Amino acid sequence: MLTRRQFGLGLLAIGALGFRTAGYDYTSRETFDLFDRVFHDSGASGQPTHTNELGALGWGQSYVLAAFVRMYEAYRDTHYLDRLIHNADLVLAGRDSERGVTDYRGLSVPGWRNTSYTAGGVTLLDVSGRPALEVRSALTNVSDALATVSAGSAEGRFTLVVDNPRKKRVSTFTDLTMDPASPDFAVRRILAAYPTPNMVTAKALSTGSPAPGTFKLAAAPAHFSVHTGMITYPLASFVRLVRHSRHLPRKYHQKAAEYLQAVRDAAAIHEHEWRDAGYFVWTKGMPVPYDGVEQPHNQTLGLGQTYAELAEATGERLYRRRTRALAATFAGDLRLNDRDAYFWPYWPTFGVMYRGYTQADGISEWTPSFGRPPVGAQQAEDLSHAGIDVEFAAVTHRWGMGFTGQDMARFARSYTRNMATTDAAGLATTFLNVDGSGGLAPAGQYLQAPRFMPVAEWDGELFTHAHKVYTDHAVEAQMGSTLLGVAYLNWHARKAA
């Protein structure tokens, strides 16, 4: 274990000079506390004061909040509950309803909107200033895109170019017209050309031709169930911990009551996306790249984690019933290989994304067709997103709502027998996907290894390898998920001891 002075020097090295300091004990609370300070002093993406417009809360601060939960479970020190409360209050202050901002429907709800993963567009005006044509793009980073209108070959005709410099993609449509009877009608021609590089579609707002010029597209703000789930899961865990710990002072019970209502309110904004068969959808017309389809396993199970903790914390049948339904749906896509390890797809096999769809199917407004039916998006789940899936499976097992000990062992072997490996230098790393495919994982993936700790007790090699990933790569306090990784290594080490 490092001395206080050594940790102070480590803090100086990381925070001020920015170089690597080796020798951390990733199973010690001193390391976690140091990383907690360094991360929050750094201003890196994922601070509790950030919005979720670019996903900083859903894919950053959510891990920090979860880390405080695991550290409290490991050490039973209310310091970590206090740290969670401090950050959680700031995160709750960033809800749309508190900020006074709205989503694409014009609603200001108690959730955290996003614009970095959504679709969007721009309304082009005619020479009189009246709306003429809505140009849409379902490519992410749509706010970086520009729509340029120039004159066509004759009066009433125009050329449209949609350029996304960040993505280095250009979609060009020449000699269009706004005459619905013409074979060059803009809406029809653009749809017939789909999929173009920028995934462009259009909607006629009048018969007037759009005026020449260059116009910036804007992403439409929307809410993702996975973001809501990732943010509210540790808050629901806090509620469960406090309700099961009557010895805690009154202030924690007051916060638990406050957070319970906040979690309920946030989860409720996705009611229209829920399907009783046990999954969520993106409703048709929602400005996301694949509106009208079933959400990927990890995005559906993100909010499932919250349901599971709410079920245990409150005993309410609704949350228990939904947790069981989600578990059954996910279990239906688990496959077993000859190493007695689970693997599964990113998209649910019963869904239209997995098998693909055409324009004639009328599935989606923003993405009219996808894949070549009967083959669509059939890739395996990757390690990072699998962390959500495994977390969900483990919490349902913990509270007796879906998965067995044998399932936990097979999830553990997904890591130890399918993904765990070493690179050419002999450093511990992982393969990208849960079935062992995809080649060696990049840093953003293999650093998520400790997120499999919920099933580590079923395979001792899991902790050993995930811990070695951190020691071999001298991991530092670089992002929210790093804090969760260190918290989980502490959590398992204390549990094992």
matplotlib code that plots the C-alpha trace (Angstrom):
import matplotlib.pyplot as plt

x = [0.0, 1.4, 2.0, 0.0, 3.0, 3.2, -0.4, 0.0, 2.8, 0.6, -2.1, 0.4, 1.7, -1.7, -3.4, -0.6, 2.0, -0.2, 2.2, 1.7, 2.4, 2.6, 2.2, -1.4, -3.2, -6.5, -8.1, -7.5, -9.8, -6.9, -6.5, -10.2, -10.3, -7.3, -9.0, -12.2, -10.4, -8.3, -11.3, -13.5, -10.7, -9.9, -13.1, -13.1, -16.4, -18.8, -18.8, -22.1, -22.6, -22.5, -25.7, -26.4, -26.6, -23.5, -24.0, -21.7, -24.2, -25.4, -21.9, -19.8, -21.3, -23.6, -20.5, -19.2, -22.5, -22.5, -18.9, -20.0, -22.6, -20.1, -17.6, -20.3, -21.2, -17.5, -16.6, -19.9, -18.5, -21.2, -18.5, -19.4, -23.2, -22.3, -20.3, -23.2, -25.7, -23.4, -23.2, -26.7, -28.2, -26.2, -27.3, -30.9, -30.6, -29.6, -33.0, -34.8, -37.6, -35.1, -33.2, -36.4, -35.5, -37.7, -37.4, -38.4, -42.1, -41.8, -42.1, -40.0, -39.8, -37.9, -35.2, -31.9, -32.2, -29.6, -28.6, -25.4, -27.1, -30.2, -31.3, -32.3, -32.6, -33.4, -36.5, -35.7, -37.7, -38.8, -38.0, -41.0, -39.8, -42.4, -41.4, -40.8, -38.8, -37.7, -34.4, -33.5, -30.4, -30.3, -26.5, -25.2, -23.4, -26.1, -25.5, -22.2, -24.0, -24.9, -27.6, -26.7, -29.4, -28.3, -30.1, -31.0, -31.1, -34.4, -36.7, -38.3, -35.5, -32.7, -29.8, -29.4, -26.1, -26.0, -22.4, -21.2, -17.5, -16.9, -18.1, -16.6, -19.8, -21.6, -25.0, -25.9, -29.3, -29.4, -32.2, -35.0, -38.4, -41.2, -43.9, -45.4, -46.4, -42.9, -40.6, -38.0, -40.1, -37.6, -39.2, -39.6, -36.1, -34.4, -36.3, -35.5, -31.8, -31.8, -29.5, -27.2, -24.0, -25.8, -29.0, -31.1, -34.8, -37.2, -40.7, -42.5, -44.0, -45.4, -44.9, -42.5, -38.9, -36.4, -34.3, -30.6, -28.1, -26.3, -28.2, -27.1, -28.9, -29.7, -30.1, -33.5, -33.3, -34.7, -34.4, -32.8, -34.0, -30.4, -29.2, -32.2, -31.4, -27.7, -28.3, -31.1, -29.7, -27.3, -30.0, -32.4, -29.5, -29.1, -32.8, -32.6, -29.5, -31.1, -34.4, -32.6, -30.4, -32.5, -29.5, -28.6, -29.3, -32.6, -30.9, -30.3, -33.8, -35.0, -32.8, -33.9, -37.5, -36.5, -34.5, -37.2, -39.7, -37.0, -36.3, -40.0, -40.5, -37.5, -38.4, -42.0, -41.0, -40.3, -43.7, -44.7, -41.6, -42.3, -43.7, -45.1, -43.2, -40.2, -38.3, -38.3, -38.8, -38.0, -41.4, -41.9, -41.3, -38.9, -35.9, -33.4, -31.5, -33.6, -37.1, -39.8, -37.5, -36.7, -33.9, -30.6, -30.3, -28.0, -30.3, -33.4, -31.6, -30.1, -33.5, -34.1, -31.3, -33.4, -36.6, -34.8, -33.6, -37.0, -38.6, -36.4, -36.6, -40.3, -41.7, -44.0, -45.4, -45.1, -41.3, -40.9, -43.1, -41.2, -37.8, -38.9, -40.2, -36.9, -34.9, -36.9, -36.5, -32.8, -32.4, -34.1, -31.1, -28.4, -26.4, -24.0, -20.7, -18.6, -16.7, -19.9, -19.9, -22.7, -22.6, -25.4, -26.1, -26.2, -29.7, -32.5, -32.9, -36.7, -36.4, -36.5, -33.0, -31.6, -33.3, -33.4, -36.3, -37.2, -39.1, -42.1, -42.3, -43.0, -41.0, -39.1, -39.4, -35.8, -34.2, -36.7, -34.7, -31.9, -29.8, -30.7, -33.6, -33.4, -30.0, -29.7, -27.5, -26.3, -23.1, -22.2, -22.5, -19.2, -17.6, -18.5, -22.2, -22.2, -21.2, -24.8, -26.3, -24.3, -25.0, -28.7, -28.5, -26.6, -29.0, -31.9, -30.2, -29.3, -33.0, -34.4, -36.0, -34.7, -31.3, -29.7, -26.3, -25.6, -26.4, -24.0, -21.2, -21.8, -21.7, -18.4, -17.0, -18.1, -15.3, -12.7, -13.2, -14.3, -12.7, -9.7, -6.4, -3.0, -1.5, 1.7, 3.6, 2.1, -0.2, -3.6, -6.3, -9.6, -11.1, -13.8, -16.9, -18.6, -18.1, -14.4, -14.7, -13.7, -10.0, -8.2, -10.3, -9.2, -8.5, -12.0, -13.3, -10.7, -10.7, -14.3, -13.2, -14.0, -17.6, -17.9, -17.2, -20.9, -20.3, -16.6, -17.5, -18.5, -15.0, -11.9, -10.0, -12.2, -11.0, -7.4, -7.5, -9.5, -7.2, -4.2, -5.7, -5.5, -2.1, -0.5, -1.8, -1.2, -4.7, -5.3, -8.3, -9.2, -12.9, -16.0, -15.9, -12.4, -13.7, -16.3, -13.6, -11.5, -14.7, -15.6, -12.1, -12.3, -15.9, -14.9, -11.6, -13.5, -16.3, -13.8, -11.9]
y = [0.0, 3.4, 6.0, 9.2, 11.2, 8.8, 9.3, 13.0, 12.9, 10.7, 13.3, 16.0, 14.0, 13.2, 16.5, 19.0, 17.3, 14.8, 11.8, 8.3, 7.2, 3.4, 1.3, 1.7, -0.9, -1.1, -3.0, -0.2, 2.6, 5.0, 4.5, 5.0, 8.1, 9.5, 8.7, 10.3, 13.6, 13.5, 12.8, 15.5, 18.1, 17.4, 18.6, 15.7, 14.7, 13.1, 15.7, 15.9, 19.5, 18.5, 18.1, 14.9, 16.7, 14.9, 11.8, 13.0, 11.8, 8.6, 7.4, 9.2, 10.4, 7.3, 5.2, 7.5, 7.3, 3.5, 3.5, 5.2, 2.5, -0.3, 1.4, 1.8, -1.9, -2.7, -0.6, 0.4, 3.9, 6.6, 8.9, 7.2, 7.8, 11.4, 11.5, 10.0, 12.5, 15.5, 14.3, 13.1, 16.4, 18.1, 15.5, 15.9, 19.7, 19.0, 17.4, 19.1, 20.1, 21.9, 23.5, 24.6, 22.9, 20.7, 17.6, 17.2, 17.1, 20.4, 18.7, 19.6, 16.3, 15.1, 13.4, 14.2, 14.9, 14.1, 15.5, 13.5, 10.2, 11.6, 12.4, 15.9, 18.3, 21.8, 23.5, 25.1, 28.3, 29.5, 33.0, 34.3, 33.0, 30.2, 26.6, 24.6, 21.4, 19.7, 18.0, 15.2, 13.2, 10.1, 10.1, 10.9, 14.2, 15.7, 19.2, 19.2, 18.8, 21.6, 21.6, 23.7, 24.6, 25.8, 26.5, 23.6, 23.2, 25.2, 27.4, 25.6, 23.1, 22.9, 20.8, 19.8, 18.8, 17.6, 17.6, 16.3, 17.4, 15.6, 12.3, 13.2, 12.2, 14.0, 13.3, 15.1, 15.3, 17.1, 18.8, 18.3, 19.8, 20.4, 19.3, 16.1, 14.9, 15.0, 12.0, 14.4, 15.3, 16.0, 13.8, 10.8, 11.2, 11.5, 8.5, 6.4, 7.1, 5.9, 4.9, 7.8, 8.6, 11.0, 8.9, 11.7, 11.8, 14.8, 16.0, 18.5, 21.4, 23.3, 23.3, 26.2, 25.6, 26.3, 29.4, 29.1, 29.2, 27.0, 26.1, 24.2, 21.1, 20.6, 17.5, 17.0, 16.5, 13.2, 10.8, 7.4, 4.7, 3.5, 7.0, 7.2, 3.7, 4.3, 7.5, 6.3, 2.8, 3.9, 6.2, 3.3, 1.3, 4.0, 3.8, 0.0, 0.3, 2.9, 1.1, -2.0, -0.2, 1.2, 2.2, 4.9, 8.5, 10.2, 12.4, 9.3, 8.2, 11.6, 11.5, 8.0, 9.2, 12.1, 9.9, 7.3, 9.9, 11.2, 7.7, 6.9, 10.2, 9.6, 6.0, 7.0, 9.1, 5.9, 4.3, 4.8, 2.8, -0.2, -3.5, -6.1, -8.9, -7.5, -4.9, -1.2, 0.2, 3.5, 4.6, 5.5, 9.1, 9.6, 11.5, 8.7, 6.8, 3.7, 4.8, 2.1, -0.7, -2.7, -1.3, -3.2, -5.5, -3.2, -0.2, -2.1, -3.6, -0.2, 0.8, -2.8, -2.4, 0.4, -1.7, -4.5, -2.2, -0.5, -3.9, -4.9, -1.5, -1.1, -4.6, -3.2, -5.8, -3.6, -3.4, -7.0, -8.1, -6.0, -7.1, -10.8, -10.0, -8.3, -11.2, -13.7, -11.8, -11.5, -15.1, -16.1, -14.7, -16.3, -19.0, -21.5, -22.5, -25.6, -23.8, -23.7, -19.9, -17.5, -15.3, -13.1, -10.6, -6.8, -6.6, -8.9, -11.7, -11.3, -7.7, -6.1, -4.7, -8.2, -9.4, -6.2, -4.4, -2.6, 0.7, -1.4, -2.6, 0.9, 0.4, 3.7, 7.4, 8.4, 5.1, 3.8, 0.6, -1.3, -4.4, -7.0, -9.0, -11.6, -10.3, -7.1, -6.1, -9.4, -8.5, -9.9, -7.8, -6.0, -6.1, -2.5, -2.8, -6.4, -4.8, -3.4, -6.8, -8.7, -6.1, -6.6, -10.4, -10.3, -7.9, -10.0, -13.1, -11.2, -10.5, -13.7, -12.3, -14.2, -15.8, -18.8, -19.5, -21.6, -18.6, -16.5, -19.0, -19.0, -15.2, -15.3, -17.7, -15.3, -13.3, -15.9, -18.3, -16.1, -12.7, -12.8, -12.8, -11.1, -8.9, -9.3, -7.7, -10.2, -7.5, -8.6, -7.5, -8.8, -9.6, -7.1, -9.2, -11.6, -14.5, -13.8, -12.2, -8.7, -8.9, -7.3, -4.7, -1.0, 0.7, 2.0, -1.6, -3.6, -1.0, -2.0, -5.5, -4.9, -4.4, -8.2, -8.3, -9.0, -12.5, -12.9, -15.1, -17.9, -18.0, -16.9, -16.3, -13.4, -11.1, -12.2, -11.2, -8.0, -6.9, -7.6, -5.5, -2.6, -3.3, -4.2, -0.9, 1.3, 2.6, 6.1, 8.3, 9.1, 8.6, 7.8, 4.1, 3.9, 4.9, 2.2, -0.3, 0.5, 0.4, -3.0, -4.4, -3.1, -4.5, -8.0, -8.1, -7.2, -9.6, -12.4, -11.6]
z = [0.0, -0.9, 1.8, 2.0, 0.6, -2.3, -3.1, -2.8, -5.3, -7.5, -7.4, -8.4, -11.2, -12.7, -12.0, -12.7, -14.9, -16.7, -16.8, -15.7, -12.1, -11.6, -8.4, -7.5, -5.4, -7.2, -4.4, -1.8, -0.9, -0.9, -4.6, -5.2, -3.0, -4.9, -8.3, -7.0, -6.3, -9.5, -11.7, -10.2, -10.2, -13.8, -15.3, -17.6, -19.3, -16.9, -14.1, -12.1, -13.2, -16.9, -18.9, -20.8, -24.2, -25.3, -23.1, -20.2, -17.5, -19.1, -20.1, -17.4, -14.2, -14.0, -13.4, -10.7, -8.8, -9.2, -7.9, -4.7, -4.2, -4.6, -2.3, 0.4, 0.0, 0.3, 3.4, 5.0, 5.4, 5.0, 3.4, 0.1, 0.6, 1.2, -1.9, -3.9, -2.4, -3.3, -6.9, -7.2, -6.1, -8.9, -11.5, -10.5, -10.9, -14.5, -15.4, -18.3, -15.9, -13.7, -16.6, -18.4, -21.6, -23.8, -26.0, -29.6, -28.6, -26.7, -23.4, -20.4, -18.4, -15.3, -17.3, -19.1, -22.8, -25.4, -28.8, -29.6, -30.5, -32.1, -35.6, -36.8, -39.7, -40.9, -42.4, -45.7, -46.6, -50.0, -51.3, -49.5, -46.2, -45.9, -45.0, -48.1, -47.3, -44.2, -44.8, -42.3, -41.5, -39.3, -39.1, -35.6, -35.1, -37.3, -35.8, -37.7, -41.1, -43.6, -46.3, -49.4, -52.0, -55.4, -58.7, -60.9, -64.7, -65.1, -63.1, -60.2, -60.0, -57.4, -56.2, -52.6, -51.0, -47.4, -46.1, -42.7, -42.5, -39.2, -40.6, -44.0, -45.8, -48.6, -50.1, -53.3, -55.1, -58.4, -60.3, -57.8, -57.9, -55.4, -57.9, -56.5, -59.9, -61.2, -61.2, -59.8, -56.8, -54.0, -51.4, -53.8, -55.3, -51.9, -50.6, -53.7, -53.2, -49.6, -47.9, -48.9, -47.0, -44.6, -44.3, -45.7, -45.9, -46.6, -46.0, -48.2, -46.3, -49.4, -53.2, -53.1, -54.0, -51.2, -51.5, -52.3, -49.5, -46.9, -43.7, -40.6, -39.5, -35.8, -33.7, -32.2, -28.4, -27.2, -24.2, -24.3, -21.9, -21.4, -20.3, -17.9, -16.6, -16.2, -14.2, -12.1, -11.3, -8.6, -7.2, -6.9, -5.3, -2.8, -2.0, -1.5, 0.7, 2.9, 3.2, 4.2, 6.7, 9.5, 11.6, 9.1, 10.3, 9.3, 6.7, 4.5, 4.7, 3.7, 0.7, -0.1, -0.2, -2.5, -4.8, -5.0, -6.4, -8.8, -10.1, -10.5, -12.4, -14.7, -15.5, -16.3, -19.3, -21.2, -20.5, -24.2, -25.2, -23.0, -24.4, -22.0, -23.8, -22.0, -24.1, -25.1, -28.6, -30.2, -31.3, -34.9, -35.6, -32.6, -34.0, -33.5, -36.2, -36.0, -34.9, -35.0, -34.0, -30.8, -28.7, -28.4, -25.4, -23.4, -23.9, -22.9, -19.8, -18.8, -17.4, -16.4, -13.8, -12.2, -12.3, -10.4, -7.6, -7.4, -7.1, -4.2, -2.6, -2.8, -3.3, -5.9, -8.4, -11.4, -11.1, -10.2, -13.2, -15.6, -14.3, -14.8, -18.3, -19.3, -17.9, -19.8, -23.1, -22.6, -21.6, -24.9, -26.8, -24.7, -26.5, -25.1, -26.7, -26.2, -23.4, -21.4, -21.8, -22.8, -25.8, -27.3, -30.0, -29.7, -31.2, -30.1, -32.6, -32.7, -33.9, -37.2, -36.9, -36.6, -39.7, -41.7, -43.3, -46.5, -47.3, -48.1, -44.5, -43.3, -40.1, -39.8, -40.7, -40.1, -41.4, -44.1, -44.8, -43.2, -44.1, -46.7, -45.3, -43.8, -42.7, -40.7, -37.8, -36.4, -34.6, -31.2, -28.1, -27.2, -23.7, -22.7, -23.5, -22.1, -18.7, -18.6, -19.6, -17.0, -14.3, -15.0, -14.9, -11.6, -9.9, -10.9, -9.6, -6.4, -5.7, -7.1, -10.2, -13.2, -13.4, -11.6, -10.2, -13.2, -15.4, -13.4, -13.9, -17.6, -17.7, -15.8, -18.4, -21.2, -19.8, -18.8, -21.7, -24.5, -24.0, -21.6, -23.3, -23.6, -26.3, -28.2, -25.3, -22.8, -21.2, -20.0, -22.4, -23.9, -27.2, -28.3, -28.3, -25.8, -28.2, -28.6, -32.0, -33.1, -32.5, -29.5, -27.8, -27.8, -24.5, -24.1, -24.1, -22.2, -19.4, -18.7, -17.6, -13.9, -14.8, -14.9, -11.2, -10.3, -11.6, -10.5, -7.5, -9.9, -11.6, -9.7, -12.9, -13.7, -10.9, -11.4, -15.1, -14.8, -12.0, -14.1, -16.9, -14.6, -13.2, -16.5, -18.1, -15.0, -15.2, -14.0, -13.1, -16.7, -16.9, -14.8, -15.7, -14.4, -11.0, -11.3, -12.3, -9.2, -7.0, -8.3, -7.7, -4.1, -3.8, -5.0, -3.0, 0.2, -0.6, -1.2, 2.0]

ax = plt.figure().add_subplot(projection="3d")
ax.plot(x, y, z, "-o")
ax.set_aspect("equal")
plt.show()
